[in-house]
């Protein structure tokens, strides 16, 4: 089948298919006399494997390892399990990090009155906990825009 058919059958874009060939994740396709790529059912099966691994968030390096293990009928399932468990541990760490970010933003949003007043704990936190703009002294400077904060940073770096 040609690249468009292989792409449609596997759910992998033609661009990614060429990329996977380029990096050695997929063997170089056979070519017609006119130079068009030709893919086998085995190639499409490998592409489906790669797509599913990408859907699970596995890195290209891990996918290369897993494709090699998948194609090696003498491999130990313990090797495959180790790769999966490493990825699960990384996902758990990302989940903890994302949960902490969400919780922080939710706490900030809960602390914000969301009214007409300019004081905002969300912006205060994003600027590193510096005093709110209403309490920050602005001085005139003849260079650039002319305003700097009391800390000497350009005023445009802060949510005023």
N, CA, C and O of each residue as an XYZ file, in Angstrom:
640
protein
N       0.839     -1.179      0.000
C       0.000      0.000      0.000
C       0.881      1.237      0.000
O       2.032      1.181      0.432
N       0.349      2.354     -0.481
C       1.133      3.588     -0.543
C       1.063      4.315      0.805
O       0.402      3.856      1.737
N       1.747      5.441      0.892
C       1.853      6.148      2.168
C       0.492      6.645      2.662
O       0.225      6.614      3.863
N      -0.360      7.098      1.760
C      -1.687      7.561      2.155
C      -2.536      6.435      2.724
O      -3.246      6.620      3.713
N      -2.460      5.281      2.100
C      -3.218      4.122      2.585
C      -2.676      3.644      3.931
O      -3.444      3.312      4.833
N      -1.354      3.610      4.059
C      -0.749      3.192      5.329
C      -1.106      4.178      6.438
O      -1.361      3.784      7.577
N      -1.121      5.451      6.093
C      -1.495      6.484      7.055
C      -2.937      6.298      7.508
O      -3.229      6.338      8.703
N      -3.834      6.097      6.555
C      -5.254      5.920      6.880
C      -5.480      4.656      7.702
O      -6.286      4.656      8.632
N      -4.781      3.594      7.368
C      -4.974      2.315      8.056
C      -4.428      2.338      9.485
O      -4.941      1.638     10.359
N      -3.393      3.138      9.721
C      -2.746      3.136     11.031
C      -3.150      4.305     11.920
O      -2.986      4.245     13.139
N      -3.678      5.370     11.315
C      -3.990      6.558     12.088
C      -2.775      7.435     12.350
O      -2.834      8.354     13.167
N      -1.677      7.154     11.661
C      -0.448      7.937     11.780
C      -0.331      8.798     10.534
O      -0.434      8.286      9.419
N      -0.118     10.088     10.702
C      -0.032     10.977      9.536
C       1.146     10.582      8.645
O       2.122      9.991      9.106
N       1.032     10.918      7.372
C       2.106     10.624      6.423
C       3.402     11.312      6.851
O       4.485     10.750      6.695
N       3.292     12.516      7.386
C       4.470     13.243      7.855
C       5.163     12.478      8.974
O       6.383     12.320      8.962
N       4.380     12.003      9.946
C       4.963     11.248     11.058
C       5.512      9.915     10.579
O       6.532      9.447     11.085
N       4.861      9.310      9.628
C       5.324      8.044      9.070
C       6.720      8.223      8.475
O       7.611      7.410      8.721
N       6.910      9.285      7.693
C       8.234      9.568      7.124
C       9.246      9.837      8.237
O      10.394      9.399      8.158
N       8.818     10.558      9.272
C       9.702     10.848     10.401
C      10.110      9.553     11.105
O      11.286      9.368     11.418
N       9.173      8.671     11.354
C       9.488      7.406     12.021
C      10.478      6.593     11.205
O      11.338      5.920     11.773
N      10.374      6.642      9.891
C      11.362      5.983      9.034
C      12.724      6.642      9.194
O      13.747      5.970      9.321
N      12.716      7.970      9.186
C      13.966      8.737      9.266
C      14.743      8.434     10.539
O      15.970      8.345     10.505
N      14.049      8.274     11.661
C      14.736      8.033     12.940
C      14.932      6.549     13.231
O      15.478      6.187     14.273
N      14.492      5.695     12.322
C      14.715      4.263     12.487
C      13.695      3.550     13.333
O      13.896      2.389     13.690
N      12.609      4.206     13.663
C      11.551      3.560     14.438
C      10.780      2.568     13.564
O      10.278      1.552     14.044
N      10.702      2.880     12.307
C      10.064      2.029     11.300
C      11.110      1.763     10.226
O      11.832      2.677      9.829
N      11.203      0.516      9.748
C      12.194      0.256      8.693
C      11.889      1.078      7.446
O      10.738      1.423      7.179
N      12.941      1.387      6.686
C      12.755      2.117      5.431
C      11.803      1.323      4.550
O      11.930      0.108      4.400
N      10.859      2.033      3.978
C       9.856      1.391      3.119
C      10.482      0.972      1.794
O      11.428      1.587      1.301
N       9.926     -0.085      1.244
C      10.306     -0.475     -0.113
C       9.850      0.636     -1.051
O       8.977      1.430     -0.702
N      10.433      0.689     -2.221
C      10.094      1.748     -3.175
C       9.696      1.130     -4.508
O      10.210      0.091     -4.923
N       8.761      1.810     -5.162
C       8.401      1.412     -6.524
C       9.482      1.927     -7.466
O      10.373      2.666     -7.048
N       9.406      1.540     -8.730
C      10.371      2.039     -9.712
C      10.298      3.551     -9.823
O      11.297      4.202    -10.125
N       9.135      4.106     -9.583
C       8.951      5.557     -9.638
C       9.401      6.242     -8.344
O       9.375      7.470     -8.262
N       9.811      5.475     -7.339
C      10.318      6.045     -6.102
C       9.285      6.215     -5.003
O       9.603      6.767     -3.949
N       8.057      5.757     -5.217
C       7.018      5.873     -4.194
C       7.211      4.806     -3.123
O       7.602      3.675     -3.414
N       6.933      5.180     -1.903
C       7.027      4.229     -0.799
C       5.910      3.196     -0.892
O       4.794      3.480     -1.326
N       6.261      1.981     -0.465
C       5.287      0.891     -0.434
C       5.379      0.240      0.943
O       6.460     -0.141      1.390
N       4.236      0.120      1.607
C       4.196     -0.430      2.960
C       3.454     -1.751      2.982
O       2.495     -1.969      2.242
N       3.927     -2.624      3.855
C       3.301     -3.934      4.021
C       2.320     -3.900      5.192
O       2.250     -2.919      5.933
N       1.579     -4.972      5.341
C       0.670     -5.104      6.482
C       1.475     -5.100      7.789
O       1.012     -4.578      8.803
N       2.677     -5.683      7.763
C       3.541     -5.691      8.951
C       3.931     -4.260      9.325
O       3.950     -3.909     10.505
N       4.242     -3.433      8.317
C       4.578     -2.032      8.580
C       3.409     -1.306      9.231
O       3.587     -0.544     10.181
N       2.215     -1.551      8.711
C       1.025     -0.901      9.262
C       0.793     -1.374     10.696
O       0.407     -0.580     11.554
N       1.019     -2.635     10.957
C       0.872     -3.174     12.308
C       1.863     -2.479     13.256
O       1.510     -2.135     14.384
N       3.091     -2.280     12.796
C       4.085     -1.570     13.597
C       3.650     -0.130     13.833
O       3.804      0.389     14.939
N       3.113      0.515     12.814
C       2.616      1.892     12.970
C       1.488      1.964     13.989
O       1.428      2.906     14.780
N       0.599      0.987     13.981
C      -0.485      0.949     14.976
C       0.092      0.797     16.387
O      -0.385      1.428     17.330
N       1.109     -0.034     16.519
C       1.799     -0.220     17.796
C       2.390      1.118     18.267
O       2.227      1.504     19.424
N       3.070      1.809     17.361
C       3.700      3.096     17.678
C       2.638      4.122     18.072
O       2.795      4.840     19.059
N       1.561      4.183     17.296
C       0.510      5.151     17.595
C      -0.088      4.900     18.982
O      -0.321      5.847     19.733
N      -0.335      3.657     19.319
C      -0.901      3.330     20.636
C       0.076      3.703     21.751
O      -0.325      4.215     22.796
N       1.360      3.440     21.516
C       2.372      3.802     22.513
C       2.430      5.320     22.687
O       2.570      5.808     23.809
N       2.325      6.065     21.593
C       2.305      7.536     21.673
C       1.048      8.004     22.409
O       1.102      8.948     23.196
N      -0.077      7.345     22.153
C      -1.320      7.696     22.852
C      -1.176      7.532     24.366
O      -1.835      8.226     25.140
N      -0.312      6.614     24.773
C      -0.061      6.387     26.199
C       1.032      7.307     26.745
O       1.399      7.219     27.917
N       1.544      8.183     25.894
C       2.512      9.176     26.329
C       3.947      8.699     26.395
O       4.795      9.368     26.987
N       4.233      7.562     25.803
C       5.603      7.051     25.833
C       6.500      7.880     24.931
O       6.074      8.358     23.880
N       7.741      8.043     25.353
C       8.719      8.791     24.566
C       9.160      7.958     23.364
O       8.979      6.741     23.333
N       9.732      8.626     22.395
C      10.256      7.931     21.211
C      11.309      6.907     21.626
O      11.341      5.801     21.085
N      12.166      7.259     22.574
C      13.208      6.335     23.017
C      12.595      5.068     23.610
O      13.048      3.959     23.328
N      11.575      5.243     24.424
C      10.925      4.070     25.016
C      10.185      3.267     23.952
O      10.158      2.038     24.003
N       9.596      3.950     23.007
C       8.886      3.240     21.943
C       9.874      2.413     21.129
O       9.580      1.274     20.767
N      11.044      2.979     20.839
C      12.068      2.206     20.115
C      12.404      0.938     20.888
O      12.494     -0.150     20.319
N      12.587      1.097     22.189
C      12.897     -0.051     23.040
C      11.765     -1.072     22.996
O      12.009     -2.270     22.849
N      10.530     -0.598     23.122
C       9.385     -1.514     23.123
C       9.173     -2.185     21.775
O       8.821     -3.364     21.724
N       9.379     -1.465     20.694
C       9.264     -2.090     19.363
C      10.291     -3.206     19.244
O       9.984     -4.289     18.746
N      11.509     -2.941     19.701
C      12.547     -3.974     19.678
C      12.162     -5.179     20.520
O      12.358     -6.321     20.103
N      11.620     -4.933     21.693
C      11.180     -6.046     22.551
C      10.006     -6.792     21.930
O       9.941     -8.019     22.005
N       9.089     -6.065     21.324
C       7.914     -6.654     20.689
C       8.327     -7.580     19.543
O       7.734     -8.640     19.343
N       9.329     -7.173     18.810
C       9.775     -7.959     17.657
C      10.704     -9.096     18.057
O      10.957     -9.990     17.250
N      11.214     -9.085     19.276
C      12.108    -10.127     19.778
C      11.297    -11.176     20.520
O      10.896    -10.965     21.664
N      11.061    -12.287     19.879
C      10.239    -13.349     20.485
C      10.957    -14.066     21.638
O      10.338    -14.851     22.356
N      12.241    -13.805     21.814
C      13.014    -14.418     22.896
C      13.082    -13.505     24.125
O      13.688    -13.872     25.131
N      12.476    -12.338     24.055
C      12.561    -11.364     25.134
C      11.816    -11.829     26.372
O      10.935    -12.688     26.320
N      12.198    -11.235     27.466
C      11.548    -11.509     28.739
C      10.433    -10.483     28.948
O      10.623     -9.298     28.677
N       9.293    -10.925     29.418
C       8.208     -9.977     29.688
C       8.582     -9.039     30.829
O       8.019     -7.951     30.952
N       9.531     -9.458     31.663
C       9.992     -8.594     32.758
C      10.619     -7.317     32.202
O      10.495     -6.254     32.811
N      11.290     -7.409     31.054
C      11.885     -6.224     30.439
C      10.803     -5.244     29.998
O      10.941     -4.032     30.163
N       9.740     -5.778     29.445
C       8.622     -4.945     28.998
C       7.937     -4.303     30.203
O       7.613     -3.115     30.185
N       7.726     -5.087     31.229
C       7.073     -4.588     32.429
C       7.883     -3.467     33.063
O       7.310     -2.485     33.536
N       9.212     -3.598     33.081
C      10.075     -2.571     33.660
C       9.889     -1.242     32.927
O       9.811     -0.191     33.563
N       9.819     -1.280     31.600
C       9.615     -0.063     30.806
C       8.270      0.569     31.163
O       8.176      1.782     31.347
N       7.245     -0.254     31.256
C       5.909      0.253     31.592
C       5.889      0.855     32.992
O       5.304      1.917     33.204
N       6.522      0.185     33.942
C       6.529      0.692     35.317
C       7.315      2.003     35.443
O       6.938      2.877     36.224
N       8.393      2.141     34.686
C       9.138      3.406     34.684
C       8.249      4.536     34.176
O       8.256      5.638     34.725
N       7.490      4.255     33.130
C       6.611      5.274     32.571
C       5.484      5.618     33.550
O       5.121      6.785     33.697
N       4.943      4.618     34.205
C       3.896      4.851     35.206
C       4.435      5.749     36.323
O       3.740      6.659     36.776
N       5.657      5.500     36.763
C       6.251      6.326     37.823
C       6.395      7.775     37.359
O       6.144      8.698     38.134
N       6.795      7.982     36.106
C       6.899      9.339     35.569
C       5.522      9.996     35.476
O       5.372     11.178     35.785
N       4.514      9.225     35.049
C       3.163      9.770     34.982
C       2.653     10.150     36.366
O       2.012     11.187     36.532
N       2.938      9.310     37.360
C       2.532      9.624     38.737
C       3.164     10.931     39.206
O       2.506     11.745     39.853
N       4.440     11.131     38.879
C       5.122     12.372     39.272
C       4.485     13.570     38.575
O       4.302     14.620     39.192
N       4.150     13.423     37.303
C       3.494     14.510     36.572
C       2.112     14.803     37.148
O       1.707     15.961     37.248
N       1.401     13.761     37.520
C       0.071     13.941     38.112
C       0.190     14.733     39.417
O      -0.597     15.645     39.667
N       1.172     14.382     40.242
C       1.377     15.117     41.499
C       1.705     16.575     41.225
O       1.189     17.471     41.894
N       2.564     16.813     40.240
C       2.942     18.181     39.895
C       1.742     18.965     39.378
O       1.524     20.105     39.790
N       0.970     18.371     38.487
C      -0.209     19.045     37.944
C      -1.257     19.287     39.022
O      -1.904     20.334     39.034
N      -1.428     18.331     39.924
C      -2.380     18.488     41.020
C      -1.964     19.646     41.921
O      -2.807     20.433     42.351
N      -0.676     19.751     42.208
C      -0.192     20.855     43.035
C      -0.427     22.193     42.338
O      -0.817     23.166     42.982
N      -0.191     22.247     41.025
C      -0.442     23.483     40.279
C      -1.919     23.851     40.323
O      -2.276     25.004     40.561
N      -2.770     22.860     40.093
C      -4.205     23.109     40.124
C      -4.645     23.597     41.498
O      -5.406     24.558     41.607
N      -4.166     22.936     42.541
C      -4.547     23.314     43.900
C      -4.103     24.744     44.225
O      -4.853     25.509     44.833
N      -2.888     25.095     43.818
C      -2.395     26.453     44.059
C      -3.257     27.473     43.339
O      -3.667     28.473     43.928
N      -3.532     27.222     42.062
C      -4.367     28.159     41.308
C      -5.774     28.246     41.877
O      -6.368     29.324     41.895
N      -6.310     27.132     42.340
C      -7.648     27.154     42.926
C      -7.661     27.969     44.217
O      -8.588     28.741     44.462
N      -6.617     27.793     45.049
C      -6.519     28.580     46.287
C      -6.418     30.068     45.971
O      -7.052     30.889     46.633
N      -5.627     30.415     44.966
C      -5.502     31.822     44.579
C      -6.824     32.362     44.053
O      -7.227     33.473     44.397
N      -7.494     31.579     43.225
C      -8.788     32.014     42.692
C      -9.807     32.169     43.813
O     -10.603     33.108     43.800
N      -9.790     31.261     44.782
C     -10.707     31.362     45.921
C     -10.421     32.606     46.757
O     -11.340     33.203     47.318
N      -9.138     33.002     46.843
C      -8.761     34.176     47.634
C      -9.044     35.492     46.914
O      -9.054     36.552     47.541
N      -9.273     35.431     45.613
C      -9.517     36.642     44.829
C     -10.991     37.025     44.937
O     -11.873     36.186     44.750
N     -11.250     38.293     45.239
C     -12.635     38.752     45.361
C     -13.334     38.792     44.012
O     -14.556     38.660     43.947
N     -12.575     38.975     42.931
C     -13.171     39.006     41.601
C     -14.124     40.173     41.404
O     -15.122     40.058     40.692
N     -13.812     41.296     42.038
C     -14.701     42.459     41.928
C     -13.979     43.611     41.227
O     -13.019     43.388     40.490
N     -14.431     44.813     41.451
C     -13.896     46.000     40.792
C     -12.564     46.481     41.372
O     -11.897     47.318     40.764
N     -12.171     45.966     42.535
C     -10.936     46.416     43.178
C      -9.718     45.899     42.408
O      -9.762     44.803     41.848
N      -8.632     46.677     42.375
C      -7.441     46.260     41.630
C      -6.590     45.223     42.354
O      -5.815     44.508     41.718
N      -6.725     45.131     43.692
C      -5.914     44.182     44.441
C      -6.316     42.758     44.056
O      -7.491     42.395     44.122
N      -5.323     41.955     43.654
C      -5.624     40.599     43.198
C      -4.551     39.630     43.687
O      -3.391     39.761     43.297
N      -4.904     38.665     44.526
C      -3.925     37.711     45.033
C      -3.305     36.842     43.936
O      -2.179     36.367     44.083
N      -4.027     36.637     42.852
C      -3.487     35.826     41.759
C      -2.299     36.542     41.136
O      -1.222     35.965     40.986
N      -2.503     37.805     40.775
C      -1.417     38.591     40.180
C      -0.284     38.808     41.167
O       0.888     38.795     40.792
N      -0.638     39.006     42.424
C       0.361     39.182     43.472
C       1.273     37.956     43.535
O       2.493     38.095     43.615
N       0.697     36.782     43.499
C       1.482     35.555     43.549
C       2.341     35.397     42.297
O       3.507     35.012     42.389
N       1.773     35.691     41.130
C       2.518     35.541     39.880
C       3.722     36.468     39.808
O       4.723     36.150     39.166
N       3.620     37.610     40.467
C       4.761     38.520     40.450
C       5.764     38.186     41.540
O       6.680     38.966     41.797
N       5.608     37.061     42.171
C       6.584     36.598     43.144
C       6.340     37.046     44.562
O       7.258     37.053     45.383
N       5.101     37.423     44.862
C       4.774     37.806     46.223
C       5.251     39.191     46.601
O       5.280     39.532     47.783
N       5.631     40.007     45.607
C       6.029     41.390     45.892
C       4.802     42.176     46.326
O       3.675     41.726     46.121
N       5.006     43.336     46.917
C       3.854     44.153     47.314
C       2.957     44.444     46.122
O       3.430     44.547     44.990
N       1.675     44.574     46.376
C       0.728     44.844     45.295
C       1.036     46.196     44.661
O       1.653     47.045     45.305
N       0.618     46.417     43.399
C       0.943     47.667     42.704
C       0.514     48.913     43.468
O       1.175     49.947     43.368
N      -0.570     48.841     44.222
C      -1.035     50.021     44.951
C      -0.054     50.429     46.042
O      -0.059     51.583     46.471
N       0.798     49.492     46.505
C       1.756     49.789     47.564
C       3.178     49.917     47.035
O       4.085     50.228     47.807
N       3.402     49.687     45.745
C       4.736     49.749     45.171
C       5.025     51.169     44.723
O       4.184     51.803     44.087
N       6.205     51.673     45.048
C       6.540     53.030     44.623
C       7.094     52.992     43.205
O       7.941     52.160     42.879
N       6.611     53.889     42.378
C       7.071     54.017     41.009
C       7.901     55.282     40.926
O       7.467     56.341     41.381
N       9.083     55.187     40.354
C       9.950     56.346     40.222
C      10.186     56.639     38.750
O      10.041     55.756     37.904
N      10.545     57.859     38.448
C      10.782     58.261     37.069
C      12.235     58.013     36.709
O      13.138     58.240     37.514
N      12.448     57.547     35.494
C      13.773     57.273     34.989
C      13.836     57.822     33.574
O      12.884     57.647     32.813
N      14.911     58.473     33.201
C      15.021     59.080     31.878
C      15.305     58.054     30.780
O      15.319     58.422     29.605
N      15.529     56.801     31.112
C      15.881     55.780     30.133
C      14.655     54.935     29.808
O      13.849     54.650     30.694
N      14.505     54.534     28.553
C      13.430     53.631     28.143
C      12.072     54.250     28.327
O      11.856     55.391     27.921
N      11.143     53.522     28.934
C       9.770     53.972     29.123
C       9.652     54.993     30.249
O       8.659     55.716     30.340
N      10.661     55.049     31.099
C      10.647     56.063     32.139
C      10.157     55.577     33.475
O      10.205     56.336     34.443
N       9.677     54.329     33.586
C       9.192     53.870     34.881
C       9.944     52.621     35.290
O      10.180     51.717     34.489
N      10.310     52.598     36.545
C      10.878     51.393     37.124
C      10.247     51.208     38.488
O       9.761     52.165     39.092
N      10.255     50.012     38.960
C       9.708     49.752     40.289
C      10.743     50.139     41.328
O      11.891     50.443     41.003
N      10.322     50.125     42.572
C      11.237     50.428     43.654
C      12.411     49.454     43.658
O      13.510     49.787     44.101
N      12.162     48.249     43.158
C      13.223     47.241     43.107
C      14.164     47.470     41.926
O      15.143     46.739     41.774
N      13.887     48.473     41.082
C      14.733     48.762     39.946
C      14.385     47.981     38.707
O      15.119     48.046     37.721
N      13.289     47.244     38.719
C      12.870     46.469     37.550
C      11.944     47.303     36.707
O      11.194     48.112     37.253
N      11.959     47.145     35.393
C      11.040     47.902     34.546
C       9.592     47.661     34.959
O       9.201     46.530     35.247
N       8.805     48.723     34.984
C       7.419     48.616     35.427
C       6.614     47.678     34.535
O       5.687     47.029     35.019
N       6.939     47.589     33.251
C       6.158     46.730     32.363
C       6.326     45.237     32.682
O       5.576     44.418     32.151
N       7.285     44.868     33.528
C       7.452     43.472     33.925
C       6.440     43.056     34.973
O       6.353     41.876     35.315
N       5.677     44.002     35.487
C       4.738     43.709     36.568
C       3.314     43.958     36.089
O       3.070     44.803     35.227
N       2.398     43.221     36.654
C       0.970     43.426     36.349
C       0.502     44.649     37.103
O       0.161     44.555     38.282
N       0.480     45.788     36.451
C       0.060     47.032     37.108
C      -1.415     47.268     36.934
O      -1.941     48.269     37.422
